[in-house]
C-alpha cells in the first residue's frame, strides 16, 4: 500500500501565481522532492517483487480450483433426486450453495484435487527465449 508522506508534498505557497513564470531553482526543488518521494515509497525499481507475483499466481490458481470444485459439487448435488420431506424452501438451497462455496474454498486451500498445484507449475515456468509465455 502506498503511503503519502506530507513532508514530500509541494506547499501551495511555493507555486507561482499569475503568468506561470518559473522561478529559478523551483524546477530542481520539485525534481528533488519527486525523487525523494519515489525513493521513500519503494517504487524506485520498476519491476515488482517476484515473491508477490508468485503469491498472486498461487492464490489465483487456488481460486480457480475452488470455482471448478464448486461447479462440480453443484452438478453432483443436482444429480441427486430432491425430497419434499422438509418442504420446498429456497432458503435451504441458498444456504447449501453458500456452504458449498466455503467448503470448496477450504478444499482448494488444503490441496484439493491438485489442480491448483498443476496450474501453478505450468504457469510459473519461465518462458523459453523467443517464445511468448
Backbone as a chain_set.jsonl record, in Angstrom:
{"seq": "XXXXXXXXXXXXXXXXXXXXXXXXXXXXXXXXXXXXXXXXXXXXXXXXXXXXXXXXXXXXXXXXXXXXXXXXXXXXXXXXXXXXXXXXXXXXXXXXXXXXXXXXXXXXXXXXXXXXXXXXXXXXXXXXXXXXX", "coords": {"N": [[0.847, -1.17, 0.0], [0.565, 2.185, -0.801], [1.826, 4.877, 0.91], [1.298, 8.259, 1.709], [3.536, 10.761, 2.352], [3.344, 13.686, 4.087], [5.431, 15.538, 4.225], [6.72, 15.407, 1.833], [5.157, 16.655, -0.011], [4.317, 19.327, -2.282], [4.156, 22.604, -1.183], [1.442, 24.953, -1.148], [2.204, 27.678, -1.228], [4.577, 27.731, -2.616], [4.14, 27.576, -5.275], [4.119, 29.497, -8.184], [2.034, 32.337, -8.632], [-0.114, 33.743, -11.114], [1.253, 34.507, -14.263], [2.612, 32.126, -14.517], [5.33, 31.947, -14.727], [8.395, 30.398, -14.341], [10.205, 30.131, -11.349], [13.637, 30.522, -10.765], [15.412, 27.617, -9.935], [13.232, 26.396, -8.808], [12.241, 24.274, -10.343], [14.267, 22.405, -10.012], [14.045, 21.927, -7.287], [11.536, 20.781, -7.19], [12.014, 18.442, -8.7], [13.842, 17.195, -7.024], [12.269, 16.724, -4.738], [10.35, 15.041, -5.854], [11.931, 12.847, -6.611], [12.782, 12.041, -4.065], [10.317, 11.299, -2.956], [9.662, 9.135, -4.578], [11.738, 7.362, -3.939], [11.283, 6.906, -1.166], [8.809, 5.717, -1.254], [9.231, 3.24, -2.303], [9.038, 2.665, -4.954], [11.12, 2.802, -6.679], [12.472, 0.768, -8.156], [11.33, -0.521, -11.155], [10.277, -3.041, -11.563], [8.058, -5.287, -9.97], [8.234, -7.163, -6.872], [9.336, -10.518, -7.137], [8.403, -12.499, -5.46], [5.89, -11.566, -4.624], [4.462, -11.682, -6.989], [4.468, -14.432, -7.443], [2.982, -15.262, -5.232], [0.52, -14.094, -5.823], [-0.112, -15.468, -8.171], [-0.293, -18.086, -7.207], [-2.476, -17.808, -5.454], [-4.477, -17.134, -7.305], [-4.585, -19.499, -8.781], [-5.495, -21.268, -6.797], [-8.014, -20.157, -6.327], [-9.211, -20.596, -8.797], [-9.285, -23.394, -8.807], [-11.028, -23.728, -6.659], [-13.391, -22.641, -7.723], [-13.838, -24.443, -9.819], [-14.181, -26.84, -8.343], [-16.462, -26.107, -6.93], [-18.36, -25.857, -8.98], [-18.392, -28.509, -9.839], [-19.317, -29.83, -7.527], [-21.838, -28.665, -7.312], [-23.083, -29.678, -9.613], [-23.022, -32.363, -8.968], [-24.738, -32.416, -6.755], [-27.088, -31.671, -8.042], [-27.677, -33.931, -9.455], [-28.734, -35.692, -7.668], [-31.834, -36.928, -6.569], [-34.386, -34.765, -5.307], [-36.045, -34.529, -2.187], [-39.255, -33.942, -0.731], [-39.54, -33.868, 1.935], [-38.831, -32.063, 3.988], [-40.143, -29.871, 3.098], [-40.471, -27.379, 0.497], [-38.111, -25.233, 0.208], [-36.562, -22.208, -0.678], [-34.636, -21.024, 0.782], [-33.14, -23.043, 1.919], [-31.767, -23.991, -0.313], [-30.184, -21.765, -0.918], [-28.587, -21.574, 1.392], [-27.293, -24.034, 1.202], [-25.827, -23.624, -1.128], [-24.104, -21.543, -0.288], [-22.722, -22.91, 1.725], [-21.482, -24.886, 0.18], [-19.787, -23.272, -1.369], [-17.975, -22.227, 0.553], [-16.957, -24.625, 1.498], [-15.666, -25.667, -0.779], [-13.719, -23.698, -1.155], [-12.129, -24.117, 1.105], [-11.344, -26.735, 0.551], [-9.754, -26.338, -1.737], [-7.682, -24.766, -0.681], [-6.533, -26.595, 0.997], [-5.328, -28.311, -0.693], [-6.89, -29.773, -2.362], [-7.794, -31.287, -5.412], [-5.409, -31.194, -6.591], [-5.303, -29.594, -8.762], [-4.784, -26.823, -8.613], [-2.071, -26.774, -7.906], [-0.954, -28.001, -10.139], [-1.658, -26.177, -12.184], [-0.274, -23.935, -11.229], [2.411, -24.796, -11.398], [2.598, -25.07, -14.175], [2.034, -22.475, -15.143], [3.96, -20.907, -13.908], [6.371, -21.482, -15.021], [9.383, -20.378, -16.475], [9.493, -18.437, -19.443], [10.626, -19.699, -22.619], [13.384, -18.552, -24.529], [12.489, -16.308, -27.069], [9.902, -17.196, -27.271], [6.502, -16.564, -26.51], [4.919, -16.217, -23.334]], "CA": [[0.0, 0.0, 0.0], [1.332, 3.407, -0.943], [1.521, 5.868, 1.936], [1.714, 9.6, 1.315], [4.232, 11.479, 3.397], [3.035, 15.104, 3.875], [6.657, 16.327, 4.096], [7.17, 15.358, 0.448], [4.221, 17.358, -0.882], [4.626, 20.714, -2.604], [3.317, 23.524, -0.426], [0.763, 25.88, -2.068], [2.862, 28.975, -1.349], [5.766, 27.635, -3.46], [3.704, 27.588, -6.673], [3.974, 30.907, -8.57], [0.714, 32.775, -9.074], [-0.044, 34.658, -12.241], [1.587, 34.043, -15.592], [3.204, 30.806, -14.506], [6.759, 32.02, -14.991], [9.114, 29.557, -13.396], [11.214, 30.752, -10.517], [14.857, 29.741, -10.917], [15.65, 26.67, -8.854], [12.0, 25.72, -8.399], [12.173, 23.0, -11.051], [15.22, 21.497, -9.376], [13.491, 21.557, -5.985], [10.446, 19.836, -7.461], [12.621, 17.175, -9.113], [14.444, 16.575, -5.839], [11.176, 16.212, -3.903], [9.75, 13.912, -6.558], [12.86, 11.718, -6.473], [12.731, 11.594, -2.673], [9.037, 10.617, -2.762], [9.737, 7.836, -5.258], [12.647, 6.516, -3.173], [10.678, 6.502, 0.1], [7.625, 4.891, -1.486], [9.641, 1.911, -2.733], [8.722, 2.481, -6.365], [12.304, 3.116, -7.467], [12.638, -0.304, -9.134], [10.081, -0.632, -11.916], [9.761, -4.411, -11.513], [7.564, -5.691, -8.665], [8.944, -8.288, -6.283], [8.972, -11.811, -7.715], [7.643, -13.235, -4.455], [4.49, -11.138, -4.607], [3.847, -12.213, -8.204], [4.236, -15.861, -7.214], [1.879, -15.4, -4.274], [-0.724, -13.771, -6.539], [-0.383, -16.568, -9.096], [-0.735, -19.239, -6.409], [-3.832, -17.51, -4.982], [-5.386, -17.224, -8.451], [-4.746, -20.919, -9.103], [-6.361, -21.862, -5.779], [-9.374, -19.676, -6.56], [-9.734, -21.306, -9.968], [-9.625, -24.756, -8.377], [-12.232, -23.638, -5.826], [-14.537, -22.446, -8.629], [-14.051, -25.717, -10.506], [-14.753, -27.782, -7.376], [-17.815, -25.655, -6.616], [-19.217, -26.247, -10.104], [-18.504, -29.963, -9.821], [-20.175, -30.194, -6.397], [-23.209, -28.246, -7.649], [-23.612, -30.655, -10.587], [-23.244, -33.625, -8.252], [-25.964, -32.256, -5.95], [-28.225, -31.605, -8.957], [-27.987, -35.272, -9.95], [-29.421, -36.432, -6.608], [-33.257, -36.542, -6.515], [-34.764, -33.973, -4.141], [-37.226, -34.992, -1.463], [-40.08, -32.857, -0.195], [-39.75, -34.216, 3.328], [-38.736, -30.853, 4.82], [-40.806, -28.777, 2.401], [-39.742, -26.833, -0.636], [-37.674, -23.895, 0.6], [-35.429, -21.659, -1.428], [-33.616, -20.696, 1.778], [-32.267, -24.212, 2.056], [-30.894, -24.019, -1.492], [-29.213, -20.678, -0.778], [-27.63, -21.964, 2.432], [-26.499, -25.142, 0.663], [-24.888, -23.02, -2.068], [-23.086, -20.848, 0.497], [-21.91, -23.939, 2.368], [-20.644, -25.495, -0.864], [-18.752, -22.309, -1.74], [-16.946, -22.22, 1.604], [-16.352, -25.959, 1.529], [-14.737, -25.816, -1.901], [-12.573, -22.818, -0.888], [-11.274, -24.835, 2.055], [-10.764, -27.888, -0.14], [-8.697, -25.854, -2.628], [-6.564, -24.329, 0.151], [-5.912, -27.775, 1.595], [-4.681, -29.115, -1.726], [-7.942, -30.185, -3.291], [-7.51, -32.38, -6.341], [-4.093, -30.97, -7.175], [-5.445, -28.771, -9.95], [-4.106, -25.545, -8.381], [-0.626, -27.009, -7.949], [-0.596, -28.281, -11.529], [-1.742, -24.91, -12.896], [0.817, -23.077, -10.754], [3.668, -25.277, -12.009], [2.568, -24.798, -15.611], [2.041, -21.04, -15.414], [5.121, -20.242, -13.327], [7.58, -21.808, -15.776], [9.93, -19.209, -17.175], [9.351, -18.628, -20.894], [11.807, -20.016, -23.414], [13.759, -17.393, -25.335], [11.853, -16.211, -28.378], [8.51, -17.645, -27.215], [5.648, -15.829, -25.57], [4.515, -17.004, -22.17]], "C": [[0.889, 1.229, 0.0], [0.881, 4.389, 0.114], [2.061, 7.208, 1.479], [2.329, 10.277, 2.527], [4.006, 12.965, 3.167], [4.284, 15.962, 3.701], [7.134, 16.371, 2.65], [6.262, 16.128, -0.505], [4.672, 18.792, -1.136], [3.648, 21.602, -1.849], [2.698, 24.547, -1.379], [1.499, 27.203, -2.248], [4.131, 28.919, -2.197], [5.423, 27.64, -4.943], [3.49, 29.043, -7.07], [2.561, 31.205, -9.045], [0.882, 33.686, -10.274], [0.292, 33.954, -13.521], [2.248, 32.681, -15.637], [4.681, 30.814, -14.838], [7.494, 31.241, -13.911], [10.155, 30.356, -12.642], [12.463, 29.893, -10.625], [15.072, 28.864, -9.703], [14.403, 25.919, -8.427], [11.873, 24.364, -9.073], [13.1, 21.973, -10.434], [14.694, 21.035, -8.019], [12.357, 20.549, -6.155], [11.0, 18.464, -7.828], [13.226, 16.445, -7.92], [13.366, 15.982, -4.936], [10.51, 14.995, -4.535], [10.629, 12.669, -6.429], [12.831, 11.163, -5.058], [11.44, 10.826, -2.403], [9.062, 9.231, -3.391], [10.618, 6.882, -4.462], [11.999, 6.019, -1.882], [9.46, 5.614, -0.094], [7.98, 3.482, -1.929], [9.343, 1.636, -4.188], [9.929, 2.72, -7.259], [12.569, 2.048, -8.518], [11.331, -0.521, -9.86], [9.467, -2.021, -11.805], [9.263, -4.738, -10.109], [8.323, -6.919, -8.167], [8.427, -9.604, -6.851], [8.11, -12.613, -6.748], [6.176, -12.854, -4.435], [3.756, -11.633, -5.852], [3.54, -13.694, -8.045], [3.074, -16.093, -6.261], [0.537, -15.107, -4.956], [-1.106, -14.893, -7.495], [-0.907, -17.786, -8.34], [-2.163, -19.028, -5.906], [-4.843, -17.618, -6.119], [-5.62, -18.684, -8.839], [-5.645, -21.616, -8.088], [-7.803, -21.419, -5.965], [-10.004, -20.375, -7.759], [-10.115, -22.736, -9.61], [-10.877, -24.751, -7.52], [-13.478, -23.46, -6.69], [-14.869, -23.75, -9.346], [-14.7, -26.737, -9.568], [-16.192, -27.413, -7.026], [-18.784, -26.045, -7.73], [-19.44, -27.758, -10.112], [-19.443, -30.428, -8.701], [-21.633, -29.824, -6.671], [-23.848, -29.228, -8.63], [-23.876, -32.004, -9.918], [-24.522, -33.548, -7.431], [-27.205, -32.235, -6.844], [-28.619, -32.988, -9.46], [-28.73, -36.125, -8.921], [-30.877, -35.983, -6.565], [-33.576, -35.806, -5.21], [-36.02, -34.562, -3.508], [-37.974, -33.782, -0.93], [-40.402, -33.117, 1.269], [-39.768, -32.977, 4.221], [-39.444, -29.667, 4.173], [-39.926, -28.265, 1.273], [-39.337, -25.406, -0.297], [-36.489, -23.454, -0.243], [-34.31, -21.276, -0.485], [-32.626, -21.825, 1.969], [-31.291, -24.286, 0.886], [-29.81, -22.949, -1.403], [-28.15, -21.051, 0.252], [-26.738, -23.106, 1.955], [-25.452, -24.614, -0.305], [-23.76, -22.298, -1.343], [-22.15, -21.839, 1.19], [-20.972, -24.6, 1.357], [-19.507, -24.569, -1.272], [-17.624, -22.295, -0.717], [-16.22, -23.563, 1.683], [-15.32, -26.117, 0.415], [-13.538, -24.876, -1.765], [-11.591, -23.513, 0.051], [-10.614, -26.041, 1.409], [-9.597, -27.456, -1.022], [-7.476, -25.407, -1.833], [-5.824, -25.513, 0.749], [-5.234, -28.663, 0.56], [-5.653, -29.647, -2.746], [-7.596, -31.4, -4.115], [-6.12, -32.245, -6.949], [-4.127, -30.102, -8.414], [-4.696, -27.444, -9.793], [-2.592, -25.705, -8.48], [-0.161, -27.251, -9.387], [-0.629, -26.996, -12.368], [-0.588, -23.983, -12.516], [2.143, -23.496, -11.376], [3.715, -24.917, -13.487], [2.718, -23.305, -15.901], [3.277, -20.327, -14.876], [6.416, -20.594, -14.039], [8.071, -20.563, -16.488], [9.854, -19.459, -18.678], [10.679, -18.905, -21.575], [12.105, -18.807, -24.286], [13.082, -17.431, -26.689], [10.406, -16.661, -28.394], [7.757, -16.794, -26.21], [5.215, -16.757, -24.467], [3.161, -17.591, -22.309]], "O": [[1.871, 1.286, 0.741], [-0.305, 4.703, 0.212], [3.157, 7.286, 0.924], [1.716, 10.354, 3.592], [4.438, 13.48, 2.136], [4.206, 17.024, 3.082], [7.877, 17.279, 2.275], [6.571, 16.241, -1.692], [5.335, 19.397, -0.293], [2.44, 21.366, -1.881], [3.358, 24.973, -2.327], [1.425, 27.797, -3.324], [4.715, 29.966, -2.477], [6.321, 27.702, -5.783], [2.763, 29.764, -6.385], [1.964, 30.414, -9.775], [1.919, 34.332, -10.425], [-0.3, 32.926, -13.848], [2.428, 32.132, -16.723], [5.233, 29.775, -15.2], [7.238, 31.412, -12.719], [10.891, 31.154, -13.222], [12.373, 28.666, -10.583], [14.929, 29.318, -8.568], [14.507, 24.898, -7.747], [11.441, 23.399, -8.442], [12.753, 20.795, -10.343], [14.878, 19.877, -7.645], [12.227, 19.598, -5.384], [10.521, 17.444, -7.334], [13.131, 15.221, -7.82], [13.522, 14.872, -4.425], [10.152, 14.041, -3.845], [10.133, 11.573, -6.169], [12.853, 9.947, -4.868], [11.457, 9.815, -1.701], [8.551, 8.27, -2.816], [10.279, 5.707, -4.322], [12.14, 4.847, -1.532], [9.109, 4.84, 0.797], [7.115, 2.606, -1.931], [9.391, 0.484, -4.619], [9.781, 2.829, -8.476], [12.864, 2.382, -9.666], [10.301, -0.694, -9.21], [8.252, -2.166, -11.94], [9.98, -4.49, -9.139], [8.971, -7.621, -8.943], [7.222, -9.782, -7.024], [7.195, -13.322, -7.166], [5.311, -13.71, -4.252], [2.572, -11.965, -5.787], [2.479, -14.161, -8.461], [2.275, -17.009, -6.456], [-0.458, -15.786, -4.699], [-2.282, -15.235, -7.618], [-1.851, -18.439, -8.783], [-2.972, -19.956, -5.927], [-5.944, -18.135, -5.924], [-6.74, -19.059, -9.189], [-6.465, -22.456, -8.459], [-8.722, -22.217, -5.782], [-11.189, -20.706, -7.739], [-11.148, -23.236, -10.057], [-11.705, -25.656, -7.627], [-14.513, -24.068, -6.415], [-16.037, -24.12, -9.467], [-15.652, -27.418, -9.949], [-17.039, -28.288, -6.846], [-19.893, -26.507, -7.463], [-20.551, -28.226, -10.362], [-20.268, -31.318, -8.91], [-22.548, -30.564, -6.312], [-25.023, -29.569, -8.492], [-24.833, -32.699, -10.258], [-25.304, -34.498, -7.406], [-28.261, -32.729, -6.447], [-29.768, -33.201, -9.849], [-29.291, -37.165, -9.266], [-31.144, -34.781, -6.529], [-33.093, -36.183, -4.142], [-36.928, -35.026, -4.197], [-37.386, -32.723, -0.708], [-41.415, -32.642, 1.783], [-40.617, -32.854, 5.104], [-39.34, -28.549, 4.678], [-38.776, -28.679, 1.127], [-40.117, -24.474, -0.489], [-35.551, -24.213, -0.487], [-33.152, -21.208, -0.896], [-31.43, -21.6, 2.156], [-30.118, -24.607, 1.075], [-28.659, -23.191, -1.767], [-26.956, -20.866, 0.016], [-25.549, -23.137, 2.274], [-24.318, -25.091, -0.314], [-22.596, -22.417, -1.726], [-20.938, -21.632, 1.236], [-19.802, -24.843, 1.655], [-18.385, -25.025, -1.497], [-16.45, -22.346, -1.083], [-15.011, -23.615, 1.909], [-14.229, -26.64, 0.642], [-12.444, -25.217, -2.215], [-10.381, -23.502, -0.177], [-9.452, -26.337, 1.687], [-8.565, -28.125, -1.057], [-6.346, -25.641, -2.262], [-4.617, -25.44, 0.981], [-4.626, -29.671, 0.919], [-5.272, -29.94, -3.879], [-7.157, -32.421, -3.586], [-5.701, -33.093, -7.737], [-3.097, -29.892, -9.054], [-4.044, -26.988, -10.732], [-1.912, -24.866, -9.07], [0.893, -26.765, -9.798], [0.273, -26.757, -13.171], [0.0, -23.328, -13.375], [2.912, -22.649, -11.831], [4.758, -24.504, -13.995], [3.454, -22.921, -16.809], [3.607, -19.239, -15.349], [7.467, -20.054, -13.693], [7.283, -19.79, -17.035], [10.12, -20.57, -19.136], [11.723, -18.405, -21.157], [11.189, -18.115, -24.73], [13.096, -18.453, -27.375], [9.734, -16.529, -29.418], [8.306, -16.363, -25.196], [5.156, -17.971, -24.662], [2.691, -18.279, -21.403]]}, "num_chains": 1, "name": "protein.A"}
